[in-house]
Amino acid sequence: MQDIDHFRAEVSHWLNENCPKTMRTPMPDDEICWGGREFAFVSDDQRLWLNRMAARGWTVPAWPKKYGGGGLNGAQQKILAEQMQAINARSPLQSFGIGMLGPALLEFGSEAQKLHYLPQIASGEIRWCQGYSEPDAGSDLASIKTAGVDEGDYFSVTGQKIWTSYADKADWIFCLVRTEPDAKKHKGISFLLFDMTSQGVSTKPIELISGESVFCETFFDAVKVPKQNIVGGRGQGWTIAKYLLNHEREMIGGSDLLFGGADVCALASAQIGVDENGRLNDSILRAELAKFIIDEMAFDAHLAMTKNYMRAGNQLGARSAELKYLGTELNQQRQNHIMAIGGLGALIWSSHNNQTHQTPRQWLRSKANSIEGGTSEIMLSILAKAVLKMPS
Ligand SMILES: Cc1cc2nc3c(=O)[nH]c(=O)nc-3n(C[C@H](O)[C@H](O)[C@H](O)COP(=O)(O)OP(=O)(O)OC[C@H]3O[C@@H](n4cnc5c(N)ncnc54)[C@H](O)[C@@H]3O)c2cc1C
């Protein structure tokens, strides 16, 4: 107990000394630090904050120190999160490396791969993208056709990926490739890592309904991928892909970003007004918001319990589908309410994606929440089969 109290005091002191004041304000989407070779820091403070946190291993507090992590146990991770929240400290680094590839490498990577790739993720040096979906392989992911032909000490990779988030900004890709064309569908896939500057890689941004362009079509034309860049063995890619997807779904469903931002009740009170008892002047919206707030509180409690479960070293496995489904459906409801509260004014659209008039953009962006990382229908199927054990 003394140790924990001492740790809490030390963390609080260090954060107060080292977190720049400008990194203690709510973080707009365009100020998220993604890291990477080409990343343009919004300020010197942002760079400083990342470097200081990375030096302590606190961008990935749960990872072992030898891989760039903080080596913190579950109780210590919780304290760090609480103390950061107490001063409104921004997350110093957010990346697919931290939330997706890192956990997969920790589980399936060779020691050499872990020592090479994990510290680069922890420090924000290398930004990763995810090459899973293809034009004919989305929910039915195991149908991928991108081929890796064995050329001795390398695979020659040819094919196309689609919806590759930030492929045009990423340094490296973790990619599902069919290397065993004669094996059964799920057994013929390998999990390869390669540099996006490799000869034969090209990207073409796709615009979203919100006007943003967060993802790309990604093309591979005889890209040479050294065999040492395979994670797990040949044909083991499906097992790794599924494991990584569980972490991706935890990341999406448990993301503070989904639930940060506007207090819906305060927004409604300010916009619509309240009666002499402080009740919202719109009885229908009032009832809808009451239901939403109760659902959100229940989800928050569930999320807190789940985070404790994971900090204790447990894996969520297929139950990550639960977080992904509930978290993203709730965010869509939240965005619908914000639009309803705003009335006609909420429809004001700016041709530039700047900080004003974000409401319709965020509402439209939330439409993708129930698709990215696996659709809500697929999440419900996973829960039915793998968690509730219902007959298929
Ligand atoms: C914002 C965003 C970012 C993304 N980023 C990436 C990325 O970085 N890398 C990457 O590889 N992919 C990415 N994706 C792609 C995403 O993983 C796929 O869009 C998703 O898996 C669905 O595949 P699909 O689009 O081919 O739809 P489909 O699989 O064609 O599905 C179409 C519809 O049919 C339903 N459906 C399909 N099969 C079934 C079934 N068996 N049972 C019930 N319903 C079913 C689906 O639920 C959906 O409603 C991203 C998508 C979005 C929206």
PDBQT file of the ligand as one rigid body, heavy atoms in Angstrom, charges set to zero:
ROOT
HETATM    1  C1  LIG A 401     -13.281   4.735 -41.410  1.00  0.00    +0.000 C 
HETATM    2  C2  LIG A 401     -12.822   3.375 -41.844  1.00  0.00    +0.000 A 
HETATM    3  C3  LIG A 401     -11.491   3.035 -41.694  1.00  0.00    +0.000 A 
HETATM    4  C4  LIG A 401     -11.032   1.781 -42.110  1.00  0.00    +0.000 A 
HETATM    5  N1  LIG A 401      -9.699   1.492 -41.984  1.00  0.00    +0.000 NA
HETATM    6  C5  LIG A 401      -9.227   0.322 -42.451  1.00  0.00    +0.000 A 
HETATM    7  C6  LIG A 401      -7.823   0.040 -42.402  1.00  0.00    +0.000 A 
HETATM    8  O1  LIG A 401      -7.022   0.851 -41.931  1.00  0.00    +0.000 OA
HETATM    9  N2  LIG A 401      -7.384  -1.121 -42.903  1.00  0.00    +0.000 N 
HETATM   10  C7  LIG A 401      -8.222  -2.052 -43.435  1.00  0.00    +0.000 A 
HETATM   11  O2  LIG A 401      -7.757  -3.093 -43.849  1.00  0.00    +0.000 OA
HETATM   12  N3  LIG A 401      -9.570  -1.822 -43.499  1.00  0.00    +0.000 NA
HETATM   13  C8  LIG A 401     -10.080  -0.661 -43.026  1.00  0.00    +0.000 A 
HETATM   14  N4  LIG A 401     -11.429  -0.395 -43.089  1.00  0.00    +0.000 N 
HETATM   15  C9  LIG A 401     -12.308  -1.365 -43.752  1.00  0.00    +0.000 C 
HETATM   16  C10 LIG A 401     -13.248  -2.112 -42.809  1.00  0.00    +0.000 C 
HETATM   17  O3  LIG A 401     -12.543  -3.043 -42.039  1.00  0.00    +0.000 OA
HETATM   18  C11 LIG A 401     -14.323  -2.765 -43.701  1.00  0.00    +0.000 C 
HETATM   19  O4  LIG A 401     -15.048  -1.716 -44.304  1.00  0.00    +0.000 OA
HETATM   20  C12 LIG A 401     -15.263  -3.644 -42.905  1.00  0.00    +0.000 C 
HETATM   21  O5  LIG A 401     -14.605  -4.785 -42.434  1.00  0.00    +0.000 OA
HETATM   22  C13 LIG A 401     -16.474  -4.080 -43.749  1.00  0.00    +0.000 C 
HETATM   23  O6  LIG A 401     -16.092  -4.607 -44.966  1.00  0.00    +0.000 OA
HETATM   24  P1  LIG A 401     -16.739  -4.064 -46.322  1.00  0.00    +0.000 P 
HETATM   25  O7  LIG A 401     -16.621  -2.576 -46.340  1.00  0.00    +0.000 OA
HETATM   26  O8  LIG A 401     -16.121  -4.809 -47.451  1.00  0.00    +0.000 OA
HETATM   27  O9  LIG A 401     -18.293  -4.396 -46.218  1.00  0.00    +0.000 OA
HETATM   28  P2  LIG A 401     -18.970  -5.787 -46.539  1.00  0.00    +0.000 P 
HETATM   29  O10 LIG A 401     -18.226  -6.884 -45.884  1.00  0.00    +0.000 OA
HETATM   30  O11 LIG A 401     -19.188  -5.869 -48.010  1.00  0.00    +0.000 OA
HETATM   31  O12 LIG A 401     -20.366  -5.613 -45.823  1.00  0.00    +0.000 OA
HETATM   32  C14 LIG A 401     -21.466  -4.890 -46.387  1.00  0.00    +0.000 C 
HETATM   33  C15 LIG A 401     -22.661  -5.058 -45.464  1.00  0.00    +0.000 C 
HETATM   34  O13 LIG A 401     -23.024  -6.456 -45.385  1.00  0.00    +0.000 OA
HETATM   35  C16 LIG A 401     -23.039  -6.891 -44.033  1.00  0.00    +0.000 C 
HETATM   36  N5  LIG A 401     -22.499  -8.262 -43.949  1.00  0.00    +0.000 N 
HETATM   37  C17 LIG A 401     -21.444  -8.762 -44.616  1.00  0.00    +0.000 A 
HETATM   38  N6  LIG A 401     -21.243 -10.052 -44.270  1.00  0.00    +0.000 NA
HETATM   39  C18 LIG A 401     -22.176 -10.356 -43.345  1.00  0.00    +0.000 A 
HETATM   40  C19 LIG A 401     -22.476 -11.515 -42.583  1.00  0.00    +0.000 A 
HETATM   41  N7  LIG A 401     -21.758 -12.627 -42.705  1.00  0.00    +0.000 N 
HETATM   42  N8  LIG A 401     -23.504 -11.462 -41.699  1.00  0.00    +0.000 NA
HETATM   43  C20 LIG A 401     -24.251 -10.306 -41.552  1.00  0.00    +0.000 A 
HETATM   44  N9  LIG A 401     -24.011  -9.176 -42.262  1.00  0.00    +0.000 NA
HETATM   45  C21 LIG A 401     -22.988  -9.185 -43.128  1.00  0.00    +0.000 A 
HETATM   46  C22 LIG A 401     -22.101  -5.937 -43.297  1.00  0.00    +0.000 C 
HETATM   47  O14 LIG A 401     -22.417  -5.871 -41.920  1.00  0.00    +0.000 OA
HETATM   48  C23 LIG A 401     -22.369  -4.631 -44.020  1.00  0.00    +0.000 C 
HETATM   49  O15 LIG A 401     -23.525  -4.016 -43.493  1.00  0.00    +0.000 OA
HETATM   50  C24 LIG A 401     -11.927   0.838 -42.673  1.00  0.00    +0.000 A 
HETATM   51  C25 LIG A 401     -13.292   1.180 -42.812  1.00  0.00    +0.000 A 
HETATM   52  C26 LIG A 401     -13.729   2.433 -42.408  1.00  0.00    +0.000 A 
HETATM   53  C27 LIG A 401     -15.177   2.761 -42.579  1.00  0.00    +0.000 C 
ENDROOT
TORSDOF 0
